[in-house]
Amino acid sequence: MKRKIVLWRHGRTTWNVENRFQGKTDIPLDEVGIAQAHRAARLLAALGPTAIVSSPLQRAAHTGQALADLVGLPVTHDADLVERDGGDWEGLTGVEIRARYPAEHAVWEPPGGETGAQVAKRVSAALERAVATVPDDGLLVVASHGAALRLGMLQLMGMPEATWDRFGGLSNCCWSVLAEGRSGWRLVDHNAGTLPEPVLSDDKAAVTDQP
């Protein structure tokens, strides 16, 4: 038996609805997001998780806690699982970012924030630490954020940075699944939990889906 990792994005927030860059700003779930978290938790509980780790930001922490309450597991919080630092973009809408920072928007590099490579390195290290505590047949659930999870996942799989844009973003309260193989981690499911829909996120991969 091999270990698996479920990478679970938090439920919806008001800033998601308003298409505002959240980053490290600590925005709570809205009513829809709370309902999404409880629905997804019921589905993920059936997979038999053996450990849960979460970003400490409340939108992710409350999402992870919904699962913990069902399966009776504690939630460990790791600050390296927080969302990408959006610097000057945090709180701005996509339209405002494009208007005020056209050059930076074109390459998706927020002034005063983190690069994609920095996020990937930080989050993948957190994933490695967390999964190291999971038994050989265990299932780790990670409650975090769209950009953080996608970039950390690709780094963990050893995907070259030039290919990262080929992987789409995660919708609210959807998840991806990694399974341990002979040559490392492989993606066995991506953005599961809903039918395809626009992804509203701080992630570059979602930009073409945003209004």
N, C-alpha and C positions, 0 to 999 in steps of 0.2 A: 504494500500500500504506500502511496505517496501523499505528501502534504498538498493542501490546496489553500489558496487565498481568495477570498471574496472582497473585492474593492468596491465599496458601497458609498455612493454620493448621497449627501444630505438631502432632506426634503426641501420643499419650496419656501422661499422667503419673499417679503414684499419687494426687496431689492431685485430679486430675480424677475418678478413681474414687471418692474419698472426698468429692467435692463440696465441696472447700475452695477458697476464693478465693485464687488464686495471685498476681495482680497482678505486682509487680516482684520478688517472691521468686524466686530462681533455682533452680527445681525441674527435675531431669533427666527425660528420657523414661524410661518403664518399658519392660519387654521388649516389650509389645504396641506401645507407641509407636515403638520402634525398627523393628519389623517394618512398621508402618504407613508410616513415613517411606520405607523402601526400596521398598515396593510403590507408593506414590504417585510416588516419584521415577522409577520405570520408566515410568509413564504420562506424566508431564510431560516426560520426556526426548524423547518422540516428537513433542512440539510444537516442538522446536528452539529452546530459549531462547537468547537472546544476552547476557543479563546476569542475575545473581542478587544480591539484597541481602537482608540478614537483620537481625532483632533480635539483639543480642549475648547475650541470655539463652539459656542452653544448650539449653533445650527447642526453641527456634526455630532456633538456630545449627546444632545437630546435624541437624535436619530439612533445612535448606537445604544442608548439606554432603553429605547423601546424594545430592542431585541433582547437585551440583557434581562429585562423584566420578565420576558416570556420563558427564557431558557435557564434562568437562575445562575448566570455567570457574572462575574465582576467586569467592569470596563476599565481598562488601563488607558490613561491619557498620555500622549506623546506630543510635545510642542513642535516636533519636526514634521508633523502631519497637517499643520495649518495650511491654509490656502496661500497661493503665490502672493507675495507682497506687491500690491499695486501702486505703491508710491503715490504720485500726484493724481493718478487715475481713480483712486478709491472714492466712491460716492458719486462719480460722474456716470452719466448714461453713455451708451455706445455712440449716440449722435454727438454728444458733447466731446467725447474723446476724439472722434474723427475730425471735428471742427477745430479743436484747440491744439491737437498734437498729430497732424497728418503724417509727418515723417515717422514718428515713433509708432503710430498706429499701423503703418504699412509693414513694419517689421515686428510688431507686437512686443515692444520693449518699453514698459512704463517708466518714465523718468522717476528716479529715486526708488525704484522697486527692484525686484529680482529678475534675472534672466531665466529663460527656460531651463538652461543647463544647470543653474544653481538650484532651482526647484527640484529638478530630476535627481540630482545628487543627494540633496537633503532628504527627500521623501523615500527614495530607494534605500537609503541607509536605515531609515526608520522601519521600513518593511522587513529588511534583513534582520534587524534586532528583534522585531516582534515574532517573526516566523521561527527564529532560532529556539524559542521557548516552546514551540508546538511539537507534539509527538509525531512520529513518522506517518501515522494515518490521520493526523489532525486536520481541522479546518479552522483557519484564522479568518475572522471577519474584521475588516478595516473600514471604519466610518470616517469619511474625510470629505474632500472637495474635488470639484471637477478637474481643474487644471492640475492640482497636486497629484491626484490619483493617476491621471493619464500619463503625465510626465514621469512620475515615479515608476509606474508599471513598465513603461518602455525602457527606462534605464535598467530596471531589474532584469528584463529579458535580454538586455544587451543589444537593443536595436540602435543602429547608427542615427545620430541626430538628424541627418538629412532625410530620414524616412518618417520622422515623427508626425509631420503634417498629414500623412496618409491614414492616420487613425483618428476617427471621429470622437467627439466628446461624449460625456455621460449626461443623460437627462436627470432631472431631480429624482432622487430615491431609486435610481437604477444602479446596476452593478456589473462588474466584469469579473471573470473567474480565471485565475492562473492555476495551473497544475504543474507539479514538479516532475520533470522528465529526466532522462539519462544525461542530457546535455544542458540542463538548466530549466528555467521556467518557460512555459508556453501558454499562450492565450487560448482558452477553450470556449469562452463566451464573452461577449462584449455588449455593453449597454442593454442588458437584459432587464425585463420587468415591465416593459410597455411595448406597444407598437411604435414604429418609427415616428418621431415628432420633432419639431424644432427644439434645439438645445440652447437654453439661455444660461450662459455661464461666463466666468472670467477667463475661460480657456480660449487660446487662439484657434483651436480646432472648431469652435462653435461660432466664430465670427461670421461666416458665410450664412449661418442660419438665423442670425439676429436681424431684427428690423432696423 
